[in-house]
Amino acid sequence: MTVSPPPAPIDADAAATYASWFATLAEPTRVRLLHAVATAPGEVTVGELAAVLGISQATCSHHLRKLADVRFVQLRKEGTATRVSINLACCTGLPHAADVVMGVLAARPCCPADLPADVHVRHMEHGDFPEVRRIYAEGIATGNATFETDVPEVSELDARWLPDHRWVAEIDGAVVGWAAASPVSARECYAGVAETSVYVGEGARGRGVGRSLLYQQVTAADRGGLWTLQTSIFPENKASLALHRSAGFRTLGVRERIGRLDGRWRDTIFLERRRADDELPEEHAGPCC
């Protein structure tokens, strides 16, 4: 069994900076002020902010100075008025700090470990489509694999999936699972972004077939020019969620009531995996301002 090393602690200087940010926001009026400035269409005066929040100008000025000390906001004198604007760097830096503290941006595994010796993964061939469609149908039957209610035709699947990123898994020469990736857009800027699918046949579940397929999928994607893989998984499909997280996928959010299946609204968990050399370097995880 592979034991992962403990994660590295946050750099002490970065931790001190984040602590000063969070301490500044440990006051409800400042949170309200920061939100008011951040959502304003441009600069806003102290008087305007005081009126919006229903506080005195003296109180407003006091809290704005605290926000300016950590560079959440910028203050500019214009005659007798003080004009306030958001520090745009903090619009991304502050959420990034929270992600670092919560471990969302911690180093993630490259791929599943403990691959079974009896599972062989190879490129999908045209002759594999009957078995691929059979396994697809078994996934549909679970009610927790896809919004599809009917198996797509071979021509549709062949056109949908990237030729170099479709795989089948075999045990004793029989196809027991498949994985494929589809482009998310025809635009050039998204050429390295693909949506992934992994299906395991009913009779082969629990034998590491999914791990083997996902290992092949993510390592081939890394080598083959795909910098982002994304997938949507039903919350009820806990095995698939755990499998993808073992391969470095992180949860970006819950898409509530995103679609209907058999007359019922369903949520999905949206996950993403970035190629390791495209992740934000740790040295850039420091102050935003």
C-alpha positions as CSV (number, residue, x, y, z in Angstrom):
1,M,0.0,0.0,0.0
2,T,1.3,3.5,-0.9
3,V,1.4,6.0,1.9
4,S,1.4,9.6,0.9
5,P,3.8,11.9,2.7
6,P,2.3,14.6,4.9
7,P,1.7,17.9,3.0
8,A,4.2,20.7,3.4
9,P,3.2,23.5,5.8
10,I,2.3,26.9,4.5
11,D,5.3,29.2,4.3
12,A,5.6,31.2,7.5
13,D,5.7,34.6,5.8
14,A,2.6,33.8,3.7
15,A,0.8,32.5,6.8
16,A,1.5,35.8,8.6
17,T,0.2,37.8,5.6
18,Y,-3.0,35.7,5.4
19,A,-3.5,36.1,9.1
20,S,-3.4,39.9,8.8
21,W,-5.9,39.8,6.0
22,F,-8.3,37.5,7.9
23,A,-7.9,39.6,11.1
24,T,-8.8,42.7,9.2
25,L,-12.0,41.1,8.1
26,A,-12.9,39.9,11.6
27,E,-15.2,42.8,11.9
28,P,-18.7,42.9,10.2
29,T,-18.6,46.5,9.2
30,R,-15.3,46.0,7.3
31,V,-16.7,43.0,5.5
32,R,-19.7,45.1,4.4
33,L,-17.5,48.0,3.4
34,L,-15.2,45.7,1.3
35,H,-18.2,44.2,-0.4
36,A,-19.7,47.7,-1.1
37,V,-16.4,48.9,-2.7
38,A,-15.8,45.7,-4.6
39,T,-19.3,45.8,-6.2
40,A,-19.3,49.5,-7.0
41,P,-18.9,50.3,-10.7
42,G,-16.0,52.6,-10.0
43,E,-14.6,54.9,-7.3
44,V,-16.9,55.8,-4.5
45,T,-16.6,58.5,-1.9
46,V,-16.5,57.9,1.9
47,G,-19.7,59.8,2.2
48,E,-21.5,57.6,-0.3
49,L,-20.2,54.5,1.5
50,A,-21.3,55.8,4.9
51,A,-24.8,56.5,3.5
52,V,-25.1,53.0,2.0
53,L,-24.1,51.3,5.2
54,G,-25.9,53.7,7.5
55,I,-22.8,54.6,9.6
56,S,-21.1,57.9,10.3
57,Q,-18.4,59.2,8.0
58,A,-15.9,59.0,10.9
59,T,-16.6,55.3,11.5
60,C,-16.5,54.6,7.8
61,S,-13.1,56.4,7.5
62,H,-11.7,54.4,10.4
63,H,-12.6,51.0,8.9
64,L,-11.5,52.1,5.4
65,R,-8.0,52.9,6.8
66,K,-7.8,49.4,8.3
67,L,-8.8,47.9,4.9
68,A,-6.2,50.2,3.2
69,D,-3.5,49.1,5.6
70,V,-3.6,45.6,4.1
71,R,-4.2,47.0,0.6
72,F,-7.7,45.6,0.1
73,V,-8.8,49.1,-0.9
74,Q,-7.1,52.1,-2.4
75,L,-7.7,55.7,-1.1
76,R,-7.3,58.8,-3.3
77,K,-7.8,62.4,-2.2
78,E,-9.7,64.6,-4.6
79,G,-10.2,68.1,-3.1
80,T,-11.8,67.6,0.3
81,A,-13.2,64.2,-0.6
82,T,-11.6,60.8,-0.3
83,R,-12.4,58.4,-3.2
84,V,-12.2,54.7,-2.6
85,S,-11.6,51.8,-5.1
86,I,-10.9,48.1,-4.8
87,N,-7.4,46.8,-5.2
88,L,-8.1,44.5,-8.2
89,A,-5.2,42.2,-7.3
90,C,-7.1,41.2,-4.1
91,C,-10.2,40.1,-6.1
92,T,-8.3,37.0,-6.9
93,G,-5.6,37.1,-4.2
94,L,-8.0,36.9,-1.3
95,P,-9.9,33.8,-2.6
96,H,-6.6,32.3,-3.5
97,A,-5.4,32.7,0.1
98,A,-8.5,30.9,1.4
99,D,-7.9,28.1,-1.0
100,V,-4.2,27.8,0.1
101,V,-5.2,27.7,3.8
102,M,-8.0,25.1,3.1
103,G,-5.6,22.9,1.1
104,V,-7.5,23.3,-2.1
105,L,-4.2,24.3,-3.9
106,A,-2.0,21.8,-2.1
107,A,0.0,19.4,-4.2
108,R,-2.3,16.7,-5.5
109,P,-1.5,13.2,-6.7
110,C,-0.7,12.7,-10.4
111,C,-2.7,9.5,-10.7
112,P,-4.1,6.5,-8.9
113,A,-1.7,4.0,-7.3
114,D,-2.0,0.3,-6.7
115,L,-2.9,-0.7,-10.2
116,P,-4.1,-4.3,-10.6
117,A,-1.8,-6.6,-12.5
118,D,-4.6,-8.4,-14.3
119,V,-6.0,-5.3,-16.0
120,H,-4.6,-4.3,-19.4
121,V,-5.4,-0.9,-20.9
122,R,-5.0,-0.2,-24.6
123,H,-6.2,2.3,-27.2
124,M,-9.8,1.8,-28.2
125,E,-10.3,0.4,-31.7
126,H,-13.4,0.6,-33.9
127,G,-14.1,-3.0,-33.3
128,D,-14.4,-2.3,-29.5
129,F,-17.6,-0.2,-29.9
130,P,-20.1,-3.0,-29.4
131,E,-18.6,-3.8,-26.0
132,V,-18.1,-0.1,-25.2
133,R,-21.8,0.6,-25.9
134,R,-22.8,-2.4,-23.8
135,I,-20.8,-1.0,-20.8
136,Y,-22.2,2.4,-21.5
137,A,-25.7,0.9,-21.2
138,E,-24.9,-0.7,-17.9
139,G,-23.7,2.7,-16.6
140,I,-27.0,4.3,-17.8
141,A,-28.9,1.6,-15.9
142,T,-27.4,2.6,-12.6
143,G,-29.1,6.0,-12.8
144,N,-26.0,7.6,-11.3
145,A,-23.5,7.7,-14.2
146,T,-24.9,10.1,-16.8
147,F,-27.9,12.2,-17.9
148,E,-28.0,10.0,-21.1
149,T,-31.0,7.7,-21.2
150,D,-30.1,6.0,-24.4
151,V,-26.6,4.8,-25.6
152,P,-25.4,7.1,-28.4
153,E,-24.7,5.6,-31.8
154,V,-21.2,4.6,-32.8
155,S,-20.9,7.4,-35.3
156,E,-21.8,10.0,-32.6
157,L,-19.3,8.5,-30.1
158,D,-16.6,8.3,-32.7
159,A,-17.1,12.0,-33.7
160,R,-17.3,13.1,-30.0
161,W,-14.2,11.5,-28.6
162,L,-10.6,12.7,-29.2
163,P,-8.9,10.0,-31.3
164,D,-5.7,9.9,-29.1
165,H,-7.6,9.9,-25.8
166,R,-9.9,6.9,-25.9
167,W,-9.1,3.7,-24.0
168,V,-10.4,0.3,-23.2
169,A,-9.5,-2.0,-20.3
170,E,-9.3,-5.8,-20.6
171,I,-9.2,-8.7,-18.2
172,D,-8.3,-12.0,-19.8
173,G,-8.8,-10.5,-23.2
174,A,-12.4,-9.3,-22.6
175,V,-13.3,-5.5,-22.6
176,V,-14.5,-4.6,-19.1
177,G,-14.3,-0.8,-19.2
178,W,-13.5,2.3,-21.2
179,A,-12.4,5.9,-20.8
180,A,-12.6,8.7,-23.3
181,A,-12.1,12.5,-23.5
182,S,-14.1,15.0,-25.5
183,P,-13.0,18.6,-26.4
184,V,-15.0,21.2,-24.5
185,S,-14.8,23.8,-27.3
186,A,-13.7,24.3,-30.9
187,R,-12.0,27.6,-29.9
188,E,-8.2,27.4,-30.1
189,C,-7.7,28.9,-26.6
190,Y,-9.4,25.8,-25.2
191,A,-7.5,23.3,-27.3
192,G,-6.0,21.7,-24.2
193,V,-9.2,21.4,-22.2
194,A,-11.2,18.1,-22.4
195,E,-14.2,16.5,-20.6
196,T,-13.6,13.0,-19.5
197,S,-15.7,9.9,-18.9
198,V,-14.8,6.5,-17.3
199,Y,-17.1,3.5,-17.3
200,V,-16.6,0.1,-15.8
201,G,-18.7,-3.0,-16.7
202,E,-21.1,-4.3,-14.1
203,G,-19.2,-7.6,-13.7
204,A,-15.8,-6.0,-13.3
205,R,-16.5,-3.3,-10.7
206,G,-14.3,-3.3,-7.6
207,R,-11.3,-4.8,-9.4
208,G,-9.3,-1.7,-10.0
209,V,-10.5,-1.3,-13.6
210,G,-11.4,2.4,-13.0
211,R,-8.0,3.1,-11.5
212,S,-6.2,1.6,-14.4
213,L,-8.3,3.5,-16.9
214,L,-8.0,6.8,-15.1
215,Y,-4.2,6.3,-14.7
216,Q,-3.9,5.9,-18.5
217,Q,-6.2,8.8,-19.2
218,V,-4.4,11.4,-17.0
219,T,-0.9,10.3,-17.9
220,A,-1.7,10.3,-21.6
221,A,-3.4,13.7,-21.3
222,D,-0.3,15.1,-19.6
223,R,1.9,13.8,-22.4
224,G,-0.5,14.6,-25.2
225,G,-1.0,18.3,-24.7
226,L,-4.1,18.5,-22.6
227,W,-3.6,20.9,-19.7
228,T,-7.0,20.6,-18.1
229,L,-9.4,17.7,-17.7
230,Q,-12.9,18.3,-16.3
231,T,-15.8,16.1,-15.4
232,S,-19.2,16.2,-13.8
233,I,-20.3,13.5,-11.4
234,F,-23.5,12.9,-9.6
235,P,-23.1,13.4,-5.8
236,E,-24.5,9.9,-5.3
237,N,-21.7,8.3,-7.2
238,K,-19.2,8.4,-4.3
239,A,-16.9,5.7,-5.8
240,S,-16.3,7.8,-8.9
241,L,-15.8,11.0,-6.9
242,A,-13.1,9.2,-4.7
243,L,-11.5,7.7,-7.8
244,H,-11.2,11.1,-9.6
245,R,-9.8,12.8,-6.4
246,S,-7.2,10.1,-6.2
247,A,-6.0,11.3,-9.7
248,G,-5.7,14.9,-8.7
249,F,-9.1,16.2,-9.6
250,R,-10.4,18.9,-7.3
251,T,-14.0,19.9,-6.7
252,L,-14.8,23.3,-8.2
253,G,-18.4,23.4,-7.1
254,V,-21.8,21.9,-7.0
255,R,-24.1,22.6,-10.0
256,E,-27.4,22.5,-8.3
257,R,-30.4,21.2,-10.3
258,I,-28.4,21.4,-13.5
259,G,-30.6,18.9,-15.3
260,R,-33.5,16.5,-15.1
261,L,-33.2,12.7,-15.3
262,D,-36.3,10.6,-15.4
263,G,-38.4,13.6,-14.3
264,R,-36.2,14.5,-11.3
265,W,-33.8,17.4,-10.9
266,R,-30.3,16.3,-10.3
267,D,-27.1,18.0,-9.0
268,T,-23.6,17.3,-10.3
269,I,-20.2,17.9,-8.7
270,F,-17.9,19.7,-11.1
271,L,-14.3,18.6,-10.9
272,E,-11.1,19.7,-12.7
273,R,-7.5,18.4,-13.0
274,R,-4.7,20.7,-14.1
275,R,-1.5,19.3,-15.6
276,A,1.2,19.7,-12.9
277,D,3.5,22.0,-14.8
278,D,0.6,24.4,-15.3
279,E,-0.3,24.8,-11.7
280,L,0.4,28.0,-9.8
281,P,3.9,27.8,-8.3
282,E,4.0,27.9,-4.5
283,E,6.1,31.1,-4.6
284,H,3.1,32.8,-6.2
285,A,0.8,31.8,-3.3
286,G,1.8,34.8,-1.2
287,P,0.4,38.3,-0.9
288,C,-2.0,39.5,-3.5
289,C,-1.5,43.2,-2.9
